[in-house]
Amino acid sequence: MPIYSIFAVYFIVWWLVIFIVLPFGVRTHDEQGDVLLGTTESAPANLRLVRKMIITSVISAIIVYGIWYGYVKMGWTAEVLSHISF
């Protein structure tokens, strides 16, 4: 598997995982009781975006490693996987 393919898969998986991770642990200004004038009540008060980006990067790396391992070491291809019946 070429390195640019691995980066492309990582990029796609990273964006999928970030949208899954974003809502976890977010509290709104209304939930904290700290609504400032001019702020929407539903705006996140503690987004912690850097932490979520790090978590997303680790999860994505594990997923892409699993995909790479299945493709390179186990021989999982579309043709092989199409013969599996559930």
Summary of the structure (lengths in Angstrom):
residues: 86
radius of gyration: 19.2
end to end distance: 27.4
largest distance: 60.6
contacts: 177
relative contact order: 0.15
helix: 62%
strand: 2%
